[in-house]
Amino acid sequence: MNWTMKLRIGWAILGITAGLMAGTVFGFQYHNWLTLVIGYFSSVCAA
């Protein structure tokens, strides 16, 4: 596997984890449920 593919996989993993963390924090800490849905949808799109 070449480095461009590793870079793409790394960015996808970063996008998945960022969406999950942001959605969880804004959903449960701040009770902003729309942001939770958008963060989780972002994670699905990154996957």
PDB file as gemmi writes it, atoms N, CA and C in Angstrom:
CRYST1    1.000    1.000    1.000  90.00  90.00  90.00 P 1                      
ATOM      1  N   MET A   1       0.854  -1.169   0.000  1.00  0.00           N  
ATOM      2  CA  MET A   1       0.000   0.000   0.000  1.00  0.00           C  
ATOM      3  C   MET A   1       0.907   1.241   0.000  1.00  0.00           C  
ATOM      4  N   ASN A   2       0.636   2.141  -0.922  1.00  0.00           N  
ATOM      5  CA  ASN A   2       1.478   3.335  -1.019  1.00  0.00           C  
ATOM      6  C   ASN A   2       1.035   4.418  -0.025  1.00  0.00           C  
ATOM      7  N   TRP A   3       1.800   5.486   0.060  1.00  0.00           N  
ATOM      8  CA  TRP A   3       1.568   6.488   1.105  1.00  0.00           C  
ATOM      9  C   TRP A   3       0.322   7.322   0.856  1.00  0.00           C  
ATOM     10  N   THR A   4      -0.101   7.478  -0.391  1.00  0.00           N  
ATOM     11  CA  THR A   4      -1.329   8.252  -0.631  1.00  0.00           C  
ATOM     12  C   THR A   4      -2.560   7.509  -0.104  1.00  0.00           C  
ATOM     13  N   MET A   5      -2.553   6.190  -0.253  1.00  0.00           N  
ATOM     14  CA  MET A   5      -3.668   5.412   0.279  1.00  0.00           C  
ATOM     15  C   MET A   5      -3.667   5.443   1.800  1.00  0.00           C  
ATOM     16  N   LYS A   6      -2.496   5.377   2.410  1.00  0.00           N  
ATOM     17  CA  LYS A   6      -2.406   5.475   3.869  1.00  0.00           C  
ATOM     18  C   LYS A   6      -2.881   6.834   4.349  1.00  0.00           C  
ATOM     19  N   LEU A   7      -2.574   7.870   3.587  1.00  0.00           N  
ATOM     20  CA  LEU A   7      -3.020   9.221   3.938  1.00  0.00           C  
ATOM     21  C   LEU A   7      -4.539   9.326   3.854  1.00  0.00           C  
ATOM     22  N   ARG A   8      -5.126   8.770   2.819  1.00  0.00           N  
ATOM     23  CA  ARG A   8      -6.594   8.794   2.690  1.00  0.00           C  
ATOM     24  C   ARG A   8      -7.275   8.029   3.814  1.00  0.00           C  
ATOM     25  N   ILE A   9      -6.723   6.879   4.164  1.00  0.00           N  
ATOM     26  CA  ILE A   9      -7.291   6.091   5.258  1.00  0.00           C  
ATOM     27  C   ILE A   9      -7.150   6.840   6.572  1.00  0.00           C  
ATOM     28  N   GLY A  10      -6.008   7.493   6.774  1.00  0.00           N  
ATOM     29  CA  GLY A  10      -5.798   8.288   7.988  1.00  0.00           C  
ATOM     30  C   GLY A  10      -6.784   9.439   8.100  1.00  0.00           C  
ATOM     31  N   TRP A  11      -7.024  10.140   6.993  1.00  0.00           N  
ATOM     32  CA  TRP A  11      -7.997  11.236   7.010  1.00  0.00           C  
ATOM     33  C   TRP A  11      -9.403  10.726   7.278  1.00  0.00           C  
ATOM     34  N   ALA A  12      -9.740   9.562   6.728  1.00  0.00           N  
ATOM     35  CA  ALA A  12     -11.070   8.985   6.978  1.00  0.00           C  
ATOM     36  C   ALA A  12     -11.227   8.609   8.450  1.00  0.00           C  
ATOM     37  N   ILE A  13     -10.189   8.023   9.032  1.00  0.00           N  
ATOM     38  CA  ILE A  13     -10.246   7.667  10.456  1.00  0.00           C  
ATOM     39  C   ILE A  13     -10.367   8.919  11.308  1.00  0.00           C  
ATOM     40  N   LEU A  14      -9.634   9.961  10.945  1.00  0.00           N  
ATOM     41  CA  LEU A  14      -9.730  11.231  11.669  1.00  0.00           C  
ATOM     42  C   LEU A  14     -11.138  11.815  11.564  1.00  0.00           C  
ATOM     43  N   GLY A  15     -11.734  11.753  10.388  1.00  0.00           N  
ATOM     44  CA  GLY A  15     -13.090  12.264  10.198  1.00  0.00           C  
ATOM     45  C   GLY A  15     -14.124  11.483  10.978  1.00  0.00           C  
ATOM     46  N   ILE A  16     -13.958  10.178  11.014  1.00  0.00           N  
ATOM     47  CA  ILE A  16     -14.894   9.331  11.764  1.00  0.00           C  
ATOM     48  C   ILE A  16     -14.816   9.646  13.251  1.00  0.00           C  
ATOM     49  N   THR A  17     -13.608   9.683  13.792  1.00  0.00           N  
ATOM     50  CA  THR A  17     -13.473   9.926  15.229  1.00  0.00           C  
ATOM     51  C   THR A  17     -13.874  11.355  15.601  1.00  0.00           C  
ATOM     52  N   ALA A  18     -13.564  12.324  14.756  1.00  0.00           N  
ATOM     53  CA  ALA A  18     -13.944  13.705  15.052  1.00  0.00           C  
ATOM     54  C   ALA A  18     -15.461  13.866  15.064  1.00  0.00           C  
ATOM     55  N   GLY A  19     -16.145  13.254  14.114  1.00  0.00           N  
ATOM     56  CA  GLY A  19     -17.606  13.320  14.080  1.00  0.00           C  
ATOM     57  C   GLY A  19     -18.249  12.649  15.278  1.00  0.00           C  
ATOM     58  N   LEU A  20     -17.711  11.500  15.654  1.00  0.00           N  
ATOM     59  CA  LEU A  20     -18.259  10.797  16.820  1.00  0.00           C  
ATOM     60  C   LEU A  20     -18.037  11.589  18.103  1.00  0.00           C  
ATOM     61  N   MET A  21     -16.839  12.128  18.272  1.00  0.00           N  
ATOM     62  CA  MET A  21     -16.551  12.878  19.501  1.00  0.00           C  
ATOM     63  C   MET A  21     -17.339  14.181  19.556  1.00  0.00           C  
ATOM     64  N   ALA A  22     -17.384  14.914  18.457  1.00  0.00           N  
ATOM     65  CA  ALA A  22     -18.110  16.179  18.449  1.00  0.00           C  
ATOM     66  C   ALA A  22     -19.606  15.955  18.655  1.00  0.00           C  
ATOM     67  N   GLY A  23     -20.154  14.961  17.987  1.00  0.00           N  
ATOM     68  CA  GLY A  23     -21.574  14.670  18.150  1.00  0.00           C  
ATOM     69  C   GLY A  23     -21.915  14.284  19.565  1.00  0.00           C  
ATOM     70  N   THR A  24     -21.076  13.457  20.172  1.00  0.00           N  
ATOM     71  CA  THR A  24     -21.335  13.013  21.540  1.00  0.00           C  
ATOM     72  C   THR A  24     -21.243  14.166  22.530  1.00  0.00           C  
ATOM     73  N   VAL A  25     -20.211  14.979  22.403  1.00  0.00           N  
ATOM     74  CA  VAL A  25     -20.024  16.094  23.338  1.00  0.00           C  
ATOM     75  C   VAL A  25     -21.154  17.101  23.219  1.00  0.00           C  
ATOM     76  N   PHE A  26     -21.446  17.532  22.003  1.00  0.00           N  
ATOM     77  CA  PHE A  26     -22.487  18.543  21.843  1.00  0.00           C  
ATOM     78  C   PHE A  26     -23.873  17.986  22.140  1.00  0.00           C  
ATOM     79  N   GLY A  27     -24.087  16.705  21.917  1.00  0.00           N  
ATOM     80  CA  GLY A  27     -25.391  16.121  22.180  1.00  0.00           C  
ATOM     81  C   GLY A  27     -25.670  15.945  23.652  1.00  0.00           C  
ATOM     82  N   PHE A  28     -24.719  15.397  24.376  1.00  0.00           N  
ATOM     83  CA  PHE A  28     -24.990  15.052  25.768  1.00  0.00           C  
ATOM     84  C   PHE A  28     -24.541  16.127  26.750  1.00  0.00           C  
ATOM     85  N   GLN A  29     -23.485  16.841  26.433  1.00  0.00           N  
ATOM     86  CA  GLN A  29     -23.023  17.898  27.343  1.00  0.00           C  
ATOM     87  C   GLN A  29     -23.878  19.156  27.208  1.00  0.00           C  
ATOM     88  N   TYR A  30     -24.160  19.554  25.967  1.00  0.00           N  
ATOM     89  CA  TYR A  30     -24.880  20.814  25.722  1.00  0.00           C  
ATOM     90  C   TYR A  30     -26.327  20.605  25.303  1.00  0.00           C  
ATOM     91  N   HIS A  31     -26.775  19.345  25.188  1.00  0.00           N  
ATOM     92  CA  HIS A  31     -28.148  19.015  24.799  1.00  0.00           C  
ATOM     93  C   HIS A  31     -28.536  19.628  23.464  1.00  0.00           C  
ATOM     94  N   ASN A  32     -27.578  19.644  22.548  1.00  0.00           N  
ATOM     95  CA  ASN A  32     -27.828  20.126  21.196  1.00  0.00           C  
ATOM     96  C   ASN A  32     -27.969  18.900  20.301  1.00  0.00           C  
ATOM     97  N   TRP A  33     -29.193  18.426  20.150  1.00  0.00           N  
ATOM     98  CA  TRP A  33     -29.428  17.154  19.488  1.00  0.00           C  
ATOM     99  C   TRP A  33     -29.221  17.228  17.990  1.00  0.00           C  
ATOM    100  N   LEU A  34     -29.451  18.383  17.394  1.00  0.00           N  
ATOM    101  CA  LEU A  34     -29.219  18.521  15.960  1.00  0.00           C  
ATOM    102  C   LEU A  34     -27.736  18.361  15.636  1.00  0.00           C  
ATOM    103  N   THR A  35     -26.877  18.909  16.475  1.00  0.00           N  
ATOM    104  CA  THR A  35     -25.442  18.768  16.268  1.00  0.00           C  
ATOM    105  C   THR A  35     -25.009  17.317  16.455  1.00  0.00           C  
ATOM    106  N   LEU A  36     -25.640  16.603  17.363  1.00  0.00           N  
ATOM    107  CA  LEU A  36     -25.351  15.180  17.529  1.00  0.00           C  
ATOM    108  C   LEU A  36     -25.657  14.434  16.243  1.00  0.00           C  
ATOM    109  N   VAL A  37     -26.807  14.695  15.645  1.00  0.00           N  
ATOM    110  CA  VAL A  37     -27.191  14.016  14.418  1.00  0.00           C  
ATOM    111  C   VAL A  37     -26.242  14.385  13.276  1.00  0.00           C  
ATOM    112  N   ILE A  38     -25.883  15.656  13.173  1.00  0.00           N  
ATOM    113  CA  ILE A  38     -24.985  16.089  12.113  1.00  0.00           C  
ATOM    114  C   ILE A  38     -23.584  15.498  12.309  1.00  0.00           C  
ATOM    115  N   GLY A  39     -23.113  15.441  13.543  1.00  0.00           N  
ATOM    116  CA  GLY A  39     -21.803  14.836  13.810  1.00  0.00           C  
ATOM    117  C   GLY A  39     -21.771  13.364  13.482  1.00  0.00           C  
ATOM    118  N   TYR A  40     -22.830  12.650  13.834  1.00  0.00           N  
ATOM    119  CA  TYR A  40     -22.884  11.219  13.519  1.00  0.00           C  
ATOM    120  C   TYR A  40     -23.050  10.999  12.012  1.00  0.00           C  
ATOM    121  N   PHE A  41     -23.809  11.848  11.360  1.00  0.00           N  
ATOM    122  CA  PHE A  41     -23.954  11.742   9.910  1.00  0.00           C  
ATOM    123  C   PHE A  41     -22.616  12.016   9.226  1.00  0.00           C  
ATOM    124  N   SER A  42     -21.859  12.955   9.752  1.00  0.00           N  
ATOM    125  CA  SER A  42     -20.529  13.242   9.224  1.00  0.00           C  
ATOM    126  C   SER A  42     -19.624  12.028   9.350  1.00  0.00           C  
ATOM    127  N   SER A  43     -19.726  11.316  10.456  1.00  0.00           N  
ATOM    128  CA  SER A  43     -18.926  10.107  10.656  1.00  0.00           C  
ATOM    129  C   SER A  43     -19.310   9.026   9.652  1.00  0.00           C  
ATOM    130  N   VAL A  44     -20.583   8.897   9.399  1.00  0.00           N  
ATOM    131  CA  VAL A  44     -21.040   7.903   8.416  1.00  0.00           C  
ATOM    132  C   VAL A  44     -20.523   8.263   7.026  1.00  0.00           C  
ATOM    133  N   CYS A  45     -20.575   9.534   6.682  1.00  0.00           N  
ATOM    134  CA  CYS A  45     -20.070   9.968   5.377  1.00  0.00           C  
ATOM    135  C   CYS A  45     -18.563   9.768   5.267  1.00  0.00           C  
ATOM    136  N   ALA A  46     -17.837   9.977   6.332  1.00  0.00           N  
ATOM    137  CA  ALA A  46     -16.398   9.776   6.305  1.00  0.00           C  
ATOM    138  C   ALA A  46     -16.056   8.301   6.158  1.00  0.00           C  
ATOM    139  N   ALA A  47     -16.913   7.450   6.700  1.00  0.00           N  
ATOM    140  CA  ALA A  47     -16.650   6.008   6.580  1.00  0.00           C  
ATOM    141  C   ALA A  47     -16.886   5.556   5.161  1.00  0.00           C  
TER     142      ALA A  47                                                      
END                                                                             
